[in-house]
Amino acid sequence: KAASHANLTRPDHTALSIDGAGQLYWNGERIDRAQLAPRMAAAAKIEPQPELHLSADQTTQYQALAEVLAAAGKAGLTRIGFVSDPRDK
């Protein structure tokens, strides 16, 4: 029997981490705040748009997360997910 299945292209993801000191890491690479907006804008233009996987240290200030989320929205990133580690308790 022959069967036809649609090929679904899944977008890659970009990992953005914030440590307790507010330092940013883009796919593991340490970046400064000035680099964040251009990188997000470039990611937003990719088709299909990659998912932004956001993770933060337990001691990260809410303000740092809010600024990153605002920058993502301004850049046009629409696929954002929070990543947690169940070992962090």
Secondary structure, 3 states (H helix, E strand, C coil): CCCCCCCCCCCCEEEEEECCCCCEEECCEEECHHHHHHHHHHHHCCCCCCEEEEEECCCCCHHHHHHHHHHHHHHCCCCEEECCCCCCC
